[in-house]
Amino acid sequence: SSLVAILAQATTSLTRHTFGCLAMALVLALLAAALVGGVSASSASSFASQAARYGCLEGHEHYLFCNTQLPLEQRVDDLISRLTLDEKPTLLEARYSPLGNISRLGVPQYDWGGNCIHGVQSRCGTGSQNDTRCPTSFPNPNHLGASFNYTSWQTMGRVIGVEMRSLWRQGVGENHGSNLPPFGLDCWSPNINVVRDPRWGRNMETASEDPYLLSWFGIGVTEGLQKGDDRRYLQGVVTLKHFVANSLEGTWSGPGGPAKYPGTGLCPGGKCTRHTIDPNISAYDLASTYLKAFKASVVQGGALGVMCSYNSVNGVPSCANQWLLGQKLRKEWGFKGYVTGDSGAVADIYNQHFYAPTMEDAVVDAVNAGTDVQSGGWPKDHPWSVRGQYIDMIPKAVRAGKLSEQAVDEALRHTLMLRFRLGLFDPPDNQPYEHVSPDAVRSPEHIAAAVDATEQGLVLLKNEQIGKGTRALPIRSGRIAAIGPHVTSRGALLGNYIGQICPGNQGFDCVENFLEALSALKAEVTYAPGLSGLTSTDTSLFPHAVEVAKTADSVVLFLGLDSSEIEKEGQDRKDISLPSGQLALFDAVIEAGKPVTVVLLNGGIVAAGKVKDHASAIVEAWYPGFFGARAVARSLLGLTNRWGKLPVTIYGEKYIEQVDMLDFDMAKAPGRTYKYFTDEPLWPFGFGLSYTDFKLQVLSGPVAQVPQQGGGAGKDYAVLKLQVENVGKMAGDEVVLAFFRPLPGTLPSTSRAAKIRKQLFDFRRVGLQAGEKSDTLYFFVRASTFAVHADNGDEVSYAGSYEVQLTNGLQVETVRVDVVAAAALQPVVLDAWTPTESNDDPMLVI
């Protein structure tokens, strides 16, 4: 069997690296259990002793690096000094666990590379009552972004951090049937790439098209996950991805000559994928869009991990880019963590980008640039990486004089420092994280947090009147016809990057579907699939669906996409409309003459122009997660009224004919995202309805003034005050967004920033009972609030006038803010852009 082969391969590898009996026993136990039907959580716990997770235990506590009275820097350097050259790269390989231990020093294996996009992506654990407890799964990040709720994002990060500690303590592995590799304490998340194009296959993984919202999403998840109850140690480590400008999967045809070093333009060989693309991105777009959330998450959030992306930018692969990883990340932003390459990204430097003449040179480039950890591939049916290019080539490159051992030691400092800060070389018994209960996993508190997040991210796009004083939603009475290919979907609700969801299997039978959720809350529900699948064009089920619609009082049509067939990692969409069969089903059901509510499931936006024109109501549900069906059902029936707002622009069907998927220029006509888009969208960024009505009232004056630079006795800010009142008849949540736009004459008309239509700078969410007024909402504005970027990348402040828009997507209240000049020469530079040295580096920032 393949597992026998794995056992033989592991044994050979362990012998070759002389890692000792501990790792051998671990591998033998794991594989023996797998051979008899898979590793259960309980059997995993039996051999997941402290010795497999902590260093400096009995027999090794005499080493200097085990002395907890010494500074961490001294301890880390002492451990590095004891490693042989051949041992060093084994500690820099992601997903190498259960290999990678140095038994002679008591250094255990460690798994770099677990994922936690919206929940720990591991196998289930075992509770204190021997019950199976699977990781809490939140909605996908596109859904989370629609909540505009920083607290919710931070809470998700904390839930992930606590559950990761509990599952790690139990010895639970990544979500493979073998329970391998054992899960570590770092997460390859969050994904904070901007939604640049609606066709991108991974739009469900990221919270927004807006860099400001993404910044706070990154900060929230980072703070929640890394900072736990014991501030002596890190609870976990985030890994921001994908650094930078990763927003294309492939495959697209594009310009590029023959695949020949040192590179061949936009797409080597004319084949554009995430592994090959090399876009030319201006300093303006890098500073104002692509780098913005990463910078904020590092500088303000304290993120300690970053993943460099597959793609190149301006001629240099991200994982070989000293300007990006050294100058920007470490020198300018003060980054103190580790950098990992995406899986296979180091190899891409040589065999996809043709940037280096050999694979060994690619490894040298990556290490010198600051890629501390390499994620290599693993053989088919093999649950962990056996060895990668770092293990094979770092010792050779050092001995050949191509790579300094000091550069390797620096990578080790970055990675080992985090393991020490996680407490993995300190006595474990007095660490609270070593005593996190197994019952923390999917605890009632964590379930409540996920349910809360789910209800807040649904967006009500349309809700028209269907009778005197009656709207299509909420559905208060009568028979409901649930129709469509998504009515009985389970796994599709979860999106991508999920751990084991249901006890005992890899299926989704424990996930409630929409039919079950509606039936649990409403007695009269009838069902017709309409289509046999999401992409089916077979109309043979239409007559039954129409008949079911005719016998109902209300119709709910569940349509959309999925992350396994239509949009996914490695696959972009070529069309942003609904699949043709679903549109035909919509037409047929509309003819039944009943009020039709359409519920959309999707990652990237769906250009549903026909649906907008003819449906009575529309709910954007994104990929709502494990608790999504119940949240949607409760919202449809008016049992909750906690709608969010669009974190992305929903363009019309023709948009993709106007923009080039391979063009990363944000402002080029007709413009990308709400900041630059000049045409009318189907629904704009920030739009969203409610079952109740809200009124906004500005409590401060219509004009405010701030100095361009603070100093002296005067204050350098102004306070805008707003109150929200629920003037409707139902309790509900409301989101207020704060935008600014430079008024004519403030910015040079020829500058790129002059194309900004408006820009988000703050947001608030409030919950109000019917007739209730909110506490005063305070929006502090300074000159830096209105900062933009010059064409050369500098962050700058222009004196002049700005319009602040305080809006809920329906009502807009404006205040003019005048920024008073600090100097005659404009603009004032707030943060100077440091370009690459063009004479030393092929990367040219224009």
N, C-alpha and C positions, 0 to 999 in steps of 0.2 A: 504494500500500500504506500501511498504518498507519505503517510506519517512515519512509516518505517524508514523511508529515505531521509525524511527530516531528522529522525533520530541519529542516523548514521552521519549525516552532514554536521549536525550539532556536535556530536562526539569528536569528529575530526577537527572541527573548528576549536573546540575547547582544548583539545590536546595541543594543537598548534600554538595557541596563545598561552598555554600553561596557566589557566585561570583557577585551577584547583577543584577540590571535591565539592565545595558548596554549590557552585554553578552547575556542576555535573548532576548533583542530587536534585537540584531544582528542575533542570531540563528533563531528567528521567521521570520525576514525579509528574510533571505536566504532561509529558507525552504518553506515559503509561495510562494516565487517566483518560487522555484523548482517545487512545486506542480502544478503550472499552466503552466508548459512547459519549465522550465529551467531558469537559471539566465543569462540574457544578460549582456554584458559589461556595457551598459548604466544604467541598473537597479542596477548593482553592484556599480557603481560610486555614485549613489544617497545616499546610506547609508554608504559609506566608508569615513566617516568624520575623522577629525584629532583625535577625541576622541577614535576611534577604533584602532588608530595606535600609538599615542604618549602618553607618561605619562606626569605628572606635568602640566596638563592644569588647567583651572579655577576650583577652589575649592580644589585643591591639591597642589598648587604651594608653600604652606607654609612649606612643609616638607624639612628637611635638604638635602635630596638627590636631591632636585630640585634646589638647590642653585648652579648656574653655575660658581660662583666665587671659589668654593671649588675644591680641587683635585678630579679627578674621583675616585680614590681609596677610599677616604673618603665618597663620595656620594654612591658608591656601597655598602660599609660596612653599611652605615646608612639604606639603603633600606633592606638589609638582616636582620638587627637587628629588623626590624618591622614585619617580616614575622613569622607566626606561623609554627610549625613543619609540620602540615598537608598541609599548603600552599606551602611550599618550593618545594616538588617534582613536583608540577603542572607546575612549571617553567622549569623543566628539562625533559619534555616529548615532543618529536618531533611529529609534525603533530597533535597536540592536539587542535590547533586552529580550530574553533572559541571559544573553551573553553580555560581555562588557564589564564584568567585575574584575577586580584585581585582588584576588584572595590573599596573596602574601602580605598585603597591607590592610586587609579587612575592609576594602572598598567594595560595596555591593553593586550589583547591576542597577541601572536607572533607565527608565523609558522616557526619552524625549519624543514627543510626537502624538500625544493624545489630543482628541478634538472635543471642543465644548461649545459649538456655535450657538445652540439654544438648550443645552443640557449635556451632562457628561456622556460621552459616546463610548460607554463601556458595557460589559455584561452586567447582569443583575447581581445584587448582593444578597446577604442573608441576615434577617433581623434577629433580635434577641429571642424571639419565640420560634426560631427556625422557619420563619416565613420568608418567602422570596420578595425582595424589595428592589424594584427597577428604578433607574435614575429618573428624576422629575424632568419631563420634557415641556419646554415652553414653546410658544408660537415661533415661527421663523422670524428673523430680524426685520424683514420688510413689514411684517405685522406689528412688531414691537415699535418700529419707528413711527407708525401711525398713531401711537398712543401719546406721543410728545410728552412723555413722563420720565424724567430723569430718575426719580425714585424707583420706578419699576425696573429700569435697566440696571440700576445699582443692586436692587434686590435679587434680580436674576443672577448677577455675578456672585453675590454672596451665597445663594442657594447652590450654585455650581461649585464654589470653593468648599463649602461644608461637605457636600456629598462626595466630592472628589477625595477629600481627606478620609471620609468614612470608607469609601470603596477601596482606596489605596491601602488603608490599614487592614482591610479584609483580604488583600492580595488579588482583587478582581482585575481581570485583564481587559484589553480593548475588545471591541465587539466582534470577535471572531469565535467560531465554534470551539476552537482549541483553548479559549480564554487566554490567549497570548497576543502580544507581549503584555506583561503586567503593567497596569496603568501607572503613569507617573504623576507628578504634581504640577506639571506645566500644561497649559491648554493652547493649542494652535487656533486661537480665536481671541478677540472678535475680528471679523472681516469688516474693515472700514474703508474699502474702496468705494468710490462714488458710483452711483448708477448713471453712467455716462450715456448708455444707449439701451433702449428697451429690449433689444434683441439679445443682449448678453445672457448666457445660460445660467449665470449665478446671481441674478438680481435678488433672488429670495434670501440670500445670505447676508445682505447688507441693508442698513436701516434707511437709507435715503439717497437722493441725488444732491442734497445740500451739505456742503462741508461743515457748516456750523452745527447742524443737527448731528451729523456723523461724529464730530468732535466730542460732543457731550455724551453720545452713545458710547464711544470708546472710553471716555473718562469714567462713566458710570460703571460699566462692566469691569474695568480695570480696578477701580477702588473697591468694588464689592467682592471681587474674586481674590485680590492680593492681600487685603487687610482684614484679618479675622479678629477674634477676641484676644488672642495672645500677641501683643504688639512686639514681643521680643523676636518673633519669627514671622516670616511670610506664611500666609495660609496657602497660597498657590502663586503661580506665575502665568500671566497672560502672554500671548504671542500675537501681536498685531499683524494682520496680513491683508493684502499682499503688497509689499513695498517695492515698487510703486507703479501706479498706472496700469494695474491689471484689470482689464474690463473687456476681454475678448477670449473666447474659447476656441472657436474655429469650426470647420475649416473654411477659409475665404481665399479667393484668388486675389493676388495683388502683385505689385511691381517687385522685382527682385531678380538679379542675374543668376548665373550658375552658382551652386553652393561651393564657395571657395573662400578660404581665409584671405583677408581679415573681415569678411562680412560682405553682404551683397544688397544692401538697401533695406527697404521696409520689411520684406519677407523673403529670406533666402530661398532660392529655388522657385519663387512665385507662390509658395504655399504658406498662407497666413494662419497660424495657430497661436495659442498662448505660449508655446515653446519657441516660436520663431520670430514673432513680430518685433519690430524695432522702430517704434514711432518717433518722429521728430516733434518734441513738445517744447513750446516756448517757456522761457523763464516765468513769464506772466502766468501761464496756466499751471505750471508746476507749483508756484508759490501760492496762488489763489485757490486752486482746486485740488490737485492731486496729492500734495504734501500736507495740506491744512490739518486734516483730522489726525494724521500720524504725529505731527508736531504737538498738537494739543494733548493727545493721549500720553505722550512721553513727558512733556514739560509740566502740564497741569495734573495729569492723572498718575504719573510715576510708573508708567508701563515698563516692564523689565524684560520683555521679549519682543522681537520683531522677526518676521519672515520675509526674506527677499524673494522677489517674484521670478517667474520663468522668463518673462520678456526682457528685452533690452529697452533702454531709453536713450535716444540720441547717440546711438552707436556703441553703447556699453551695456552688457548684461547686468542686471540688477545685482546679482550675487558676486560680480567681479568689479563693482563700481566703488572705488575708493572715495570718490567725491560724495556719493550718496550715503555710504555706510560709515565713512570716517569723518569727513568734513561736516556734513549736515547732521547726521544722527548723533555722533559722539561729541564732536567738538562744539558745534553750535547749540545743540539741544541738550547736551549734558547727559546723554543716555548712559546708564550704568548696568545694563543687562546683557543679554546674549542675543545673537542673530543666528537664525537657522535658515538654510536654503529650503525652498519648497522641494517636494520629493522629486528628485532627478534634475533639479535646477543647476547643480554644479556640473553635472555631465552635459547639460545643454550648452554650457559655455563653449565646449569643444564641438559637440556633434550636432547642434542645432543652429547656434549663432556663428560658428566658425570664427570665433574671436581669438581662440588660442590654437597654436599649431598642433598640440598633442593634448591628451587627457591629463597628463602629468602637469603640463603648463596651466591647464584650466584649474586644477587643484591649487597650484601655487597662486594663481590670480585670485581665487576665492578666499584663501586664507589671508593673503596680504591685504585684500580689500576689507576684511572684517567679518566674513561668513564663518562663524565659530563652529557651527554644527552642520554636518551634511546629512541629508536624508536620501539614502540610496534606495534602490528598488529591492524587491525580494522575489525569489522564484515563484512560479505559479503554484498554488496550493500550499504555499509556505507562509506561516503566520507572522514571521518577523524577518527583518533584514539580516542576512548572514554576514555580509561585509560590503563595504562601499569603497569608493575611490579614495576617501581619506585614509582608510586603513591600509589600502594597497599601496598608495603612492606618497603619502607624507614622509614616511621614513626614507624612501628612495630619493625624494626630492631634497631632503635635508642632507643626506649623505653625498648627493651629487653637487651640493652647493647652490642649488636653485632656490631653496627656501631656508630661512634662518629658523633655528630651533626656538629662538626668542619669539617669533611670530606664532608658533604653535603654542608656546607657553602662555602667550597673551590670550589666545582663544580658550585655553584651559582655565585661565583666571576668570574669564567672563562666565563660563559655565559652572565651574566648581564653586565660585562665590555664591551663586544662587542656591546650590545644594546645601552649602553651609548656612545660608540665611533661612532656608526652609527647616533648619534644625536637624538635618540628616547626619550630622557628625557630632551631635550633642547627646547626652544621656536621654533616652526617649521617655522614661517613666514619669518625669516631672513636666512633660510638655502636654498641655491641654489637647493639642491636636492629635496626640497619640491615644486619646481617650474619647474621641468623638464616637457617639453611639452608632451602631449599625442601623438603629431605627430612625436616624436622621434622614436616611435615603427615602425619598417620596413620603416624607412625614406630612401630617395634616397641615402644618404651617406652610410647607413648601408647595403642597397642592393648592392651598388657598392663594398663594402668591402667583402661581401659574394661571389659575382661573381668573384672578384679578387682571393680570396682564392681557389675557385673551379677550376679555370683554371690552377692554379699553382700545384695542387695535382695530376693531371692525369699523368700517366707514360706510355711512349711509349716503349714497350718491344721488338718489332720486326717490321721491315719495309724493306722488301726485294725488290730487283729489279724485275719488271714484264715486262720490255722492255728496249730498249736502252735508257739510261739516265732517266728512269722513275721508280719510286718506287710506291708501293701500296698506300701509303699516301704521301701527301694529295690527296684527290679526287678532281680534278679540273673540270671535265666535265663528261658527260655521265649519263646514268640511274643508279640509286642506288636501289638495292634490300635490304630492311631492313627485316631481318628474325630473328625469335627466340622468346622465351617466355618472354623476357624482353623488347621487342620493345615498347609495350604499358604499361609497368609498370609505376606506379606513386608512391604509398606509399613505394615500395621496394627501390626506390632511396634514401629515407630519412634515412634508417637505424633505429636505436632505440633511445629511450629517446627524444621524440619530444613533443612539445606543440601543441596547436591547430594550424593547418597550414592554413586552408581555412575558410573564413568567413561563419558563419551560420550553420556549420555542423562539424562533426568529420571525414569526408571523405577527399579525396585527389584530388577532381576533378579540383582544381585550379593548381595542379602540372603539368607542361608540361612534356609529355613523349617524347621518342626519335623520334617516327614517326612524331609527331607534330613539334619538333625542326628541324629535317631535312627538312620537308616540308616547313617550314617557311624560310629556307635558300637556298633550292634547289628545283627546280620545279619538276624534274622527280624522284619521289620516289615511289616504289611499295612495298607492304607489304605482308608477310605471317607469321603466328605465328609458324608454324612447330610443336609446341607442345601445348597442352591445359594448361599446367602448368609446373613449374620448375622441379618437380619430376615425371612427367608423362613418361611412357614408351610406350604409344600408338603411333604407327607409321602411323596412318591413314592420318595425315596431311602432311606427308613427300612429297608425289608426287606433291602437289601444291607448297610446298616450293621450290622443285627442279625446277619446271617449272618457277617460278618467278625468281630464280637465273639465269636460262639459258637465259632469256630475258633481263637481265641487263648487264651493263658494269662492275659494281663493286658490290660486296656483302658485307654487314656489318651484322655480326651475333652477336646478343646480348644474351649472356649467363651468367650464374653465380648462385649465392645463394640469400637468403633473410634472414631477421632477424626475421621472424615470424614463419617459418616452419623448416628451415634447421639448422640455428645457431642462438642462442639467449640466453638471461639470463636464467639460469637454465637448459641449454641443450648444451652440447658439441657435436662436430661431431665425428663420428667414422671413417670417410673416408674423405680424403682431396682432392679427385678428383672431377671433375664435375659429377653431377648425370648422370647415365648411359644413360638415354633417350636423354640428351643433347649431349653426345658424339656420339650417333648414328645419331642424326640430323646433327652434324658437318660432319661426314663421308659422309652422303648422299649429303649434299650441296657441299662439296669439289669435288664430282664426276661431278658436273655441269661444271667444268673446268674454272671457272671465278676466278679472284683475290678475296680472302676472307679475310676480316678484322674481327677479333674477338674482341668484347668489353666485358670485364669481370666485373661483379658486385659482390662484395664479401667483407666480413669483414676479416675473417681468409683467409690465402693465398689459392689459388687453384693450385694444382699440375697438371698443364696442359701440360704434356709431349707430348701427341699426337698433341695437338693444336700447340705447339711450332714447331713441326716437319713439319706440313703441311699447316698452315695458312700463308698467305702472310704478314699479319701485325697483331699485338696484342696490344690492349690498356688496361691497368689496370686502371679501373675507380673507384674501391672501392665502397663505398656507397656515391655518389657524392652530395647528398642533393637536396634541392629545385631547385637550378639553374643548377643541374648537366646535364640534357638532353641538354640544350642549350650550355653549356661549351663543352660537348663531340662533339656535332654537329659542333660547330665552329672549334674545333681542327681537326676533321676528314676532314673538307673542307679546311683547311689551312688558316682560317681567324684569327687564333691565334696560337702561337708557344711557349707556356710557360710551357713546360713539367717539371715534377719533377723527383725525384729519389726514388728508393725503400727504405723505412724505415725498411723493414723486409727482411729476406732471403726467397726466394721461393724454397722450397725443392722439391725433386722428390716424386713420389707416394709411394715409399718404405720406406720413412723416418720414418713414424709412426710405422713401424715394427721394427725399430732399437732403438727406445726410448720408455721408459715406461711413460705413462701419470702421474703416481703417483710418479715419481722420480724428485726431484727438484734440483738435482746436475747439474750445468750448464756445467761443463767441462768433465763429463763422456762420453766416446766414444759412438757415433761419435761426440758428442758435440752439445750444443744448441746455437743458434744465430751465426752470422758470426764470433764472437770472438773466438769460440771454434770448430766450425764445420769443420771437416777434409775432408769430401767428396766434390764432385762437385755438387753444387746446379743447379737447372734449370736456375735461375737468382740470382746473388749475391746481397747482401745488397749494396745500393748505385748505382745500375745500372739504366740507363735510356737513351733513345735516343732523338734525336731532328730532325727537318726538315732541320736544318743548321749544319754546322761543326764549332767546336771550337778548338782553339789551346792554350795550356797552356805553359807558359814560366817562369821559375824561374829566377828572377832578382838578387837574392843574390847568395852567393857562395855555392859550393857543400857540404861544411862541416861547422858546427857551433859548438860553445862550450859554456856551461853554468856551473856555479859553483853549487855544490850540496846544499850549503846554502849561502844566500846572506850576505852582511855585508861589512863594509869598504867603500872605495870610488868607487870600481868597480861595474858595473851593474850586476844584477843577472839574466838577460834574454838575449836572442838573437832574432833577427827579421828575419823571412823568408819572402821574397818578391816574389809575383807571379802576373803575368799579364795574363788576358784571352783575346783572340782575336777571333772575329767572322769572320772566313775565308770563310763562305758560302755565299749564295745569299739571305738569308731571315733573318729578325730580329728575335730574340729569347732570351729566358732566359737560363742561365746555372747555375748549382750548382757545387761548388767545395767542396770536402770533404777532411779534413786533418786527417790522421791516423798516429799512430806510432806503431812500433813493436820493442821489445827488440832484439838486435842482439845476436847471440850465445855467451855464456859466460857471459852475463850481469846478468841474473837471475840464481839462483840455479836450476839446471835441474830437481830436484825432487819436486820443489814447484808447487803448483796449478797454480800460475800466469805464470809459464813457458809454460803453454798450450795455452796462448793467442796468436792468430795468428796475430791480429792487433786490434787496439782500437781507436775509434773516439775521437778527442779532439777539433775539431773546424769545422765550415762549413760556407760557404758564398753563396749568390745567387746574380747574376748580370743579367741585361737585356741589350743587345747590338744590335745595328743596324748592318746590313750587312757591313762588312769591318771595324767595330769599334773595338777599343781596350779599355779595361776597365782601370779605375784608378788602381794604384798599390794596390793589396790586401796584407795586413800586417798580418802575423801570429806570435804572440809573444809566445815564448816558454821559460819555466823555467824548473828547475829540477822537480818541482811539476807537470808540464804538463805530465811527464812520470811516475807519481806515479802509483803503483800497490798495491795490498793487500797481506800481508803475510798470511800464512795458519791460523794464530790465529786471523785474522781480522784487524790487524794494517794496516793503510795506510802508505806505506813506499816508500823511494826513494833509488834506487840502482845506484851507480856510474857505468859508463860503456857507451856503445854505443847503440844508437837507430836510427832506420831508420824512417824518416818522409816521408809519402807518400801523395802527393798533387794530387788529381785525380778527374776527372769528371765521373768516372765509365768506361771510355774507355782509355784515356791516363793517364799514371801515371808518375809523376815527383818525384824524391827522393832526399832527403838531409840527410846526416848523422849528428846527433847531439851527441856530447860527453858530458856526465855529469861528471864533474871532482870531485873526492872524496873530501869530507870535513873532513873525519876521516878514520882511518884505519879500524875501525869496521863497517861493513856493514850488513844490510841496516840502513839508518837514518829513524827513526820513525817520521812521520809528524803528525799523528793523532792516538793515541793509542786506541785500542778497549777495551771497558769495558765489560767483560762477566758478566753473571748473577752469583749470589752467589749460587752455586750448593747445599750447605748444607741447605739453607733456602728455595729454590725454586726448584720445580721439573723440571724446564727448564734447559736443559744441552746444551750449545753451544760448538760444537766440531770443 
